[in-house]
C-alpha cells in the first residue's frame, strides 16, 4: 500500500517537472536590441526631457541616449516587450517626428 503512495507522488513530481519544462520552453527569450533613430525636431535640453520621459514610460525600454547635436536617439530595448515601431510611436506621441537612422 505504501509502495502505491510513493509511485503516485513520483508521478505527480514528474508531471510537475514536465509541465514546468513545457512552460519554460514556450516562452520567448528576451533579446536586447539597440535602435538608432533620427529626431529632427530635438534641438534643446527641454526636448530631451520630453522624449526621455516618453521612452522610459514605455515597457521594455532599458536605456535611452539622446544626442541633441546629432539629433539622434539611441534606445536599448527588449524585443519581446516592445517593437521599434512602438518606440517610434511613443516618440511621435510626445510631439516629435522620427526617422530610422541610415548607417
MORAGI-V792708 format. One record per pair of residues at least 6 apart in sequence whose C-alpha atoms are under 8 Angstrom apart, sorted by the first residue. I is the first residue (numbers start at 1). J is the second residue. If there is no record, write none. Layout:
BEGIN
((I:J) (I:J))
END
This chain:
BEGIN
((28:80) (29:80) (30:78) (30:79) (30:80) (30:81) (31:78) (31:79) (31:80) (32:76) (32:77) (32:78) (32:79) (33:76) (33:77) (33:78) (33:79) (34:74) (34:75) (34:76) (34:77) (35:74) (35:75) (35:76) (35:84) (36:72) (36:73) (36:74) (36:75) (36:100) (36:101) (37:72) (37:73) (37:74) (37:98) (37:99) (37:100) (37:101) (38:71) (38:72) (38:73) (38:98) (38:99) (38:100) (38:101) (39:71) (39:72) (39:73) (39:96) (39:97) (39:98) (39:99) (40:71) (40:72) (40:96) (40:97) (40:98) (41:71) (41:96) (41:97) (42:48) (42:68) (42:71) (42:96) (43:68) (43:69) (43:71) (44:68) (45:68) (48:66) (48:68) (50:94) (51:91) (51:94) (52:64) (52:66) (54:90) (54:91) (54:94) (55:61) (55:64) (55:87) (55:90) (55:91) (56:62) (56:63) (56:64) (58:82) (58:87) (58:90) (59:81) (59:82) (60:77) (60:78) (60:79) (60:80) (60:81) (60:82) (61:75) (61:76) (61:77) (61:78) (61:82) (62:75) (62:76) (62:77) (62:78) (63:75) (63:76) (63:77) (64:73) (64:74) (64:75) (64:76) (65:73) (65:74) (65:75) (66:72) (66:73) (66:74) (67:73) (88:98) (91:97) (91:98) (92:98))
END
